[in-house]
Amino acid sequence: MNYIIVDLDDTLLKSDKTVSEYTANGLDMLRKTGFLFVINTARSYMRTEEYISLLKPDYVICNGGTEIYNSAQECIYQKKMTKVVTNEILYEILNDPSVVNFSVQGIEKLYSRDLTYVSKNSFVTYFSFEEELEEESYKILISSPDFLKYQKIAENYGLFFEKYFDGTWFRISPSTKALGNAALFNLLKDNDPKDYVFGDDNGDMDMIRNAYHGVLLVNAKESLKNQVSHITEYDNNNDGVVRYMEKFR
């Protein structure tokens, strides 16, 4: 099967977090020519819903590869960290003076004790972390210069460690975007997927490198561009994904 798999922020979405009519129509045309349209985002499902309603993807992979939803908005795949593992990692974070900031993606809420971050983002819920978090989690996000320590912690728990943004943040999670794609292909029993994958950040690089045809947006950081073979001509504000795919219709 043929797939077009896209990250949202700074990839499919313009900088103002909207989707242009040109891109929406282009995605619809690609689906009519036989492509399955898949969103693969680090966002939670709830933070993706407005784009699901607008674009009606065939599948949504969210929370960095830990959940998959079908077109009926049913969850068909999940990977989570247990409460015990979540709180054991949080114990290390809370006792580490090198940690600048952190947050935890719970089942429905993103938790942070950073009041400024909470006040600026309606999707973030304040939690003091003075007591244990009483739920499983999809990912823990950490800002610290001591990334080697947390890379080792992730390895000890059989979890995945990924840098993202400018490399000052990293994520500990039971899956990755690339593994989310692989899980979808497995669910669909597709042993020979032709996936055209688009992203713009460190967190997208693994799925771009593992794709049948991986593409980096031209607005990505320069340091990433020498790691890929394909780069869009147009940026995310000028329909970069759809304009690149027009030659494959």
VOGU-3710 file (C-alpha; in Angstrom, 3 decimals, decimal comma):
1> mnyiivdldd> 0,000/0,000/0,000  1,006/3,612/-0,523  1,036/5,991/2,425  1,661/9,662/2,975  2,691/10,056/6,622  3,128/13,563/7,989  4,196/15,280/11,166  1,983/18,234/12,091  3,844/21,155/13,674  6,118/23,008/11,229
11> tllksdktvs> 5,553/20,242/8,669  1,933/20,023/7,545  0,818/22,990/9,657  1,727/26,553/8,859  3,508/28,543/11,552  0,141/29,888/12,758  -1,035/26,260/13,281  -3,498/26,357/10,384  -3,806/24,172/7,284  -4,112/25,943/3,952
21> eytangldml> -6,938/25,139/1,566  -4,314/24,166/-1,025  -2,820/21,562/1,322  -6,233/20,207/2,408  -7,342/19,820/-1,226  -3,990/18,315/-2,197  -4,221/15,660/0,514  -7,731/14,802/-0,648  -6,459/14,353/-4,206  -3,625/12,101/-3,014
31> rktgflfvin> -6,115/9,875/-1,219  -8,205/9,640/-4,392  -5,135/8,380/-6,253  -4,632/5,555/-3,750  -2,599/6,967/-0,846  -3,585/6,297/2,757  -3,191/9,541/4,691  -1,617/9,195/8,151  -0,852/11,870/10,741  2,123/10,981/12,956
41> tarsymrtee> 2,590/13,552/15,708  4,101/13,990/19,159  0,859/15,712/20,144  -1,723/13,905/22,246  -4,926/12,746/20,582  -6,907/15,574/22,159  -4,477/18,182/20,799  -4,838/16,631/17,341  -8,628/16,419/17,188  -9,220/19,700/15,339
51> yisllkpdyv> -6,950/18,542/12,496  -8,569/15,110/12,472  -11,965/16,761/12,026  -10,618/18,986/9,266  -8,497/16,503/7,297  -10,162/13,156/8,116  -6,992/11,029/7,987  -7,195/7,283/7,556  -5,062/6,790/10,670  -3,563/8,939/13,412
61> icnggteiyn> -0,382/7,990/15,260  0,001/10,267/18,270  2,041/10,779/21,423  5,228/9,969/19,520  4,235/6,526/18,267  2,505/5,239/21,400  -1,112/5,331/20,151  -2,840/4,600/16,850  -6,413/5,589/15,971  -8,411/4,569/12,913
71> saqeciyqkk> -10,756/6,737/10,834  -13,619/5,916/13,216  -11,523/7,521/15,981  -11,111/4,170/17,730  -7,824/3,440/19,503  -6,390/0,301/17,897  -2,904/0,305/19,441  -1,297/1,568/22,668  2,059/1,386/24,437  2,344/2,931/27,899
81> mtkvvtneil> 4,734/3,142/30,824  3,344/1,694/34,044  2,705/3,854/37,100  5,652/2,214/38,841  8,113/2,941/36,038  6,758/6,466/35,562  7,221/7,330/39,216  10,641/5,706/39,480  11,882/7,889/36,608  10,199/10,932/38,158
91> yeilndpsvv> 12,045/10,215/41,407  15,345/10,512/39,532  14,215/13,755/37,898  12,969/15,343/41,107  16,278/14,625/42,841  18,449/15,888/40,002  19,511/19,567/40,283  20,624/19,555/36,633  17,018/19,280/35,416  15,824/22,602/34,025
101> nfsvqgiekl> 12,244/21,520/33,387  10,115/18,445/32,730  6,572/17,323/31,973  4,681/14,033/31,810  2,072/12,982/29,271  -0,528/11,048/31,208  -3,502/9,197/29,779  -5,462/12,366/29,014  -3,439/15,260/30,406  0,044/16,730/30,063
111> ysrdltyvsk> 1,325/17,465/33,577  3,824/20,154/34,560  4,743/22,076/37,690  5,963/25,053/35,652  3,305/27,670/36,350  4,371/29,861/33,432  4,062/26,946/31,017  0,692/25,964/32,480  -0,683/29,518/32,279  0,320/29,880/28,624
121> nsfvtyfsfe> -1,031/26,527/27,426  -4,586/25,359/27,979  -3,614/21,745/27,258  -1,212/21,611/30,255  -2,410/20,699/33,766  -0,569/21,780/36,893  0,771/19,011/39,127  3,195/19,660/41,984  4,800/16,181/41,895  4,989/16,307/45,693
131> eeleeesyki> 3,140/13,006/45,564  3,243/10,169/43,065  1,363/10,374/39,787  -1,456/7,865/39,977  -1,639/6,859/36,333  0,297/5,352/33,480  2,088/7,606/31,021  2,994/7,809/27,356  6,148/9,886/27,647  8,291/11,963/29,974
141> lisspdflky> 9,852/15,134/28,563  13,003/16,458/30,204  15,280/19,461/29,751  18,723/18,826/31,246  22,344/19,040/30,089  22,955/15,568/31,551  21,275/13,645/28,729  23,630/10,668/29,124  22,176/9,954/32,556  18,639/9,782/31,184
151> qkiaenyglf> 19,680/7,850/28,129  21,019/5,200/30,515  17,845/5,294/32,603  15,747/4,758/29,477  17,928/1,814/28,445  17,640/0,269/31,918  13,837/0,245/31,595  13,805/-0,919/27,986  12,473/2,456/26,870  13,418/4,779/24,034
161> fekyfdgtwf> 15,407/7,985/24,375  15,173/10,741/21,756  16,433/14,294/21,562  14,169/16,886/20,046  13,665/20,627/19,580  17,205/22,052/19,589  18,624/19,087/21,468  18,200/20,630/24,919  15,035/18,581/25,473  14,678/14,831/25,235
171> rispstkalg> 11,915/12,284/25,534  11,698/8,952/27,351  8,925/6,804/25,922  7,910/3,187/25,239  7,837/3,871/21,488  8,997/6,215/18,712  7,369/7,725/15,651  9,178/5,203/13,444  7,947/2,308/15,574  4,447/3,765/15,424
181> naalfnllkd> 4,614/3,543/11,634  5,901/-0,032/11,865  3,070/-0,941/14,257  0,515/0,438/11,794  1,974/-1,584/8,917  1,876/-4,662/11,121  -1,779/-4,061/12,023  -2,584/-3,727/8,324  -0,485/-6,843/7,520  1,488/-4,800/4,997
191> ndpkdyvfgd> 4,919/-6,350/4,481  5,945/-3,983/1,709  4,723/-0,474/2,583  5,494/2,428/0,261  5,504/5,206/2,829  6,289/8,812/1,920  7,174/10,364/5,267  7,553/14,071/6,067  8,989/15,805/9,143  11,053/18,763/10,278
201> dngdmdmirn> 12,673/18,045/13,648  15,012/15,710/15,527  12,048/13,629/16,658  11,105/12,949/13,029  14,512/11,834/11,799  14,179/8,158/12,712  10,930/7,730/10,792  12,334/9,695/7,841  15,439/7,496/7,702  13,372/4,298/7,955
211> ayhgvllvna> 10,830/5,279/5,309  10,510/4,031/1,760  10,808/7,731/0,823  11,665/10,068/3,696  11,523/13,832/3,228  12,674/16,734/5,391  10,940/20,110/5,167  13,214/22,870/3,896  12,389/24,935/7,008  14,125/22,326/9,221
221> keslknqvsh> 17,366/23,140/11,015  20,408/23,179/8,781  22,142/20,583/10,966  19,546/17,973/9,911  19,742/18,511/6,179  22,968/16,602/5,605  21,318/13,516/7,127  18,666/13,064/4,441  18,434/12,516/0,697  15,180/14,374/0,060
231> iteydnnndg> 14,272/17,950/1,054  11,189/19,896/-0,008  11,506/22,943/-2,229  8,751/24,799/-0,357  8,474/25,317/3,395  5,564/24,557/5,720  4,033/28,006/5,143  3,907/27,372/1,402  2,360/23,892/1,181  5,716/22,109/1,170
241> vvrymekfr> 4,319/18,601/1,722  1,641/18,668/-0,954  3,782/20,498/-3,518  6,485/17,837/-3,077  3,966/15,013/-3,502  2,383/16,436/-6,657  4,980/14,667/-8,787  3,858/11,284/-7,396  0,152/11,658/-8,139
//
